[in-house]
Amino acid sequence: MLQRFILSCVIMLFVFLANVVSFSAFAMDEYAVKSTWILNFTKFIEWPDSESKNAKNICVIGKSEITNYSQLFKESSYNLVSEKNLSNIPSNCRIVFIGESEVDRLDEILGVINSNLVFTIADSADFAKKGVMINFVVDENKIKFVVNNNAIKKAKIHVDPSLLEIALKVID
C-alpha cells in the first residue's frame, strides 16, 4: 500500500514537472520570436539622427525573458543591455523593451523616453494605448503586434509603412 502511494506521488510529480517544462519551453519560444521581431523592426525604423552613438543598443527595463536571448542580438550587431537607471536611457539606448514588471512605472518611463528619439516596445496588455510604440500581443496563438503611430509621429521617428501594414492594429 505504501509502495502504491509512493508510486502515485512520483507519477504526479512527473506529470507536474512535464507540464512546467513544456510551459517553460513555450515561454522561451515566445521570447525567441519576440527577439526576432525586435531585430526585424530595426530594419523598418529610421531615426533623424541615424549616426547616433547609441544606435546599436537595445535596452531592457524591468524583468523579461527577452534577456535570455542576448546572444541572438549580438549575432546581429545589436547589444541587448539591461538598464535600471531611467536617466541613462536617452544617451545609452536607441530602442527600449519595457518588461511587464514595469506596469506601475510606465508613465514615468515614457516621460523620460518620449522626447528623446527612443523607440519603445513592450509586451503587456494595452501598453500601446498608453503610449508605447509597438506592443506585442498573442492573437490566435500567434505573436503579433499593435503599433501606436501617434507615439511614433510624436517622437519624430520614421517607420516604413510596410511595417504598419503587417501590424494587427494601428492606433492613429
C-alpha positions in Angstrom: 0.0 0.0 0.0 2.8 2.4 0.9 4.6 1.5 -2.4 1.5 2.3 -4.4 1.2 5.7 -2.6 4.8 6.5 -3.3 4.4 5.4 -7.0 1.3 7.6 -7.3 3.2 10.6 -5.8 6.2 10.0 -8.2 3.8 9.8 -11.2 2.0 13.0 -10.1 5.4 14.8 -9.7 6.5 13.6 -13.1 3.3 14.9 -14.7 3.6 18.2 -12.9 7.3 18.6 -13.9 6.4 17.7 -17.5 3.8 20.5 -17.6 6.2 23.0 -16.1 8.9 22.1 -18.6 6.5 22.4 -21.5 5.2 25.7 -20.3 8.8 26.9 -19.9 9.7 25.8 -23.4 6.7 27.7 -24.7 7.7 30.8 -22.8 11.2 30.6 -24.2 10.0 30.0 -27.7 7.7 33.1 -27.3 10.6 35.3 -26.4 12.8 33.9 -29.2 10.0 35.0 -31.6 9.7 38.4 -29.9 13.5 38.9 -30.0 13.5 38.1 -33.8 10.6 40.6 -34.3 12.6 43.3 -32.5 15.6 42.7 -34.7 13.4 42.9 -37.7 11.7 46.1 -36.5 15.1 47.8 -36.7 15.0 47.4 -40.5 11.8 49.4 -40.7 12.8 52.2 -38.3 14.7 55.4 -39.3 15.8 57.9 -36.7 16.5 61.5 -37.8 20.0 61.3 -36.2 20.8 57.8 -37.6 24.5 58.2 -36.9 23.9 58.5 -33.1 26.4 56.7 -30.8 23.6 54.7 -29.2 22.2 53.3 -32.5 23.2 49.7 -31.6 21.8 49.4 -28.0 18.5 47.8 -27.3 17.8 48.3 -23.6 15.5 46.2 -21.4 13.8 47.9 -18.5 12.4 45.6 -15.8 12.2 41.8 -15.8 11.8 40.0 -19.0 12.6 36.6 -20.5 13.9 38.5 -23.5 17.2 39.0 -21.7 17.8 35.2 -22.2 18.3 36.0 -25.9 21.2 38.4 -25.7 23.4 36.2 -28.0 20.8 36.5 -30.8 21.2 40.3 -30.6 25.0 40.2 -30.5 24.9 38.0 -33.7 23.0 40.8 -35.4 25.4 43.6 -34.2 23.0 44.9 -31.6 23.7 44.9 -27.9 21.0 43.9 -25.5 21.5 45.9 -22.3 19.6 45.8 -19.0 19.1 49.3 -17.9 18.0 50.2 -14.4 18.6 53.9 -14.4 16.0 55.8 -16.4 18.2 58.9 -16.8 20.7 56.8 -18.8 18.2 55.7 -21.4 18.3 58.8 -23.7 22.1 58.6 -24.1 22.5 54.8 -23.9 19.5 53.3 -25.7 18.1 53.5 -29.2 15.3 51.0 -28.6 13.8 50.2 -25.2 11.9 47.0 -24.4 9.7 47.6 -21.4 9.1 44.5 -19.3 5.7 43.5 -17.9 7.1 44.2 -14.4 7.1 47.9 -15.1 3.4 48.4 -15.5 3.3 50.7 -12.4 6.2 52.9 -13.7 5.1 53.1 -17.4 4.1 56.8 -17.2 7.4 57.7 -15.6 9.4 55.6 -18.2 7.5 57.1 -21.1 8.0 60.6 -19.7 11.8 60.1 -19.8 11.8 58.4 -23.2 9.2 60.0 -25.4 11.1 63.2 -26.3 14.4 61.6 -26.8 14.2 59.7 -30.1 14.0 56.3 -28.3 11.8 53.7 -29.9 9.6 51.8 -27.3 8.5 48.2 -27.4 6.6 46.2 -24.8 4.5 43.0 -24.4 2.0 44.0 -21.7 -1.8 44.4 -22.2 -2.8 47.8 -23.5 0.7 49.4 -23.4 0.3 50.6 -26.9 -2.8 52.5 -25.9 -0.8 54.1 -23.1 2.0 55.4 -25.5 4.3 52.5 -26.2 5.1 52.5 -29.9 4.9 48.7 -30.5 3.2 46.3 -28.2 3.3 42.5 -28.7 0.0 40.6 -28.3 -0.9 37.0 -28.7 -3.7 36.6 -31.2 -5.0 33.1 -32.4 -1.9 31.6 -30.7 0.4 33.7 -32.8 2.6 36.6 -31.7 1.5 39.8 -33.4 1.9 43.4 -32.6 -0.1 46.7 -32.3 1.5 49.9 -33.4 0.9 53.3 -31.8 1.5 55.5 -34.8 0.7 58.6 -32.8 3.5 57.9 -30.4 5.9 57.3 -33.3 5.0 60.5 -35.0 5.3 62.5 -31.8 8.8 61.2 -31.3 9.7 62.2 -34.9 10.8 58.7 -35.8 10.1 57.4 -39.3 8.6 53.9 -39.7 8.3 52.3 -43.1 4.6 52.0 -44.0 5.1 48.3 -44.7 5.5 47.7 -41.0 2.2 49.3 -40.3 0.6 47.0 -43.0 1.6 43.8 -41.2 0.5 45.1 -37.7 -2.5 43.5 -36.1 -3.8 47.0 -35.3 -2.5 50.6 -35.8 -3.5 53.3 -33.4 -3.6 56.7 -35.2 
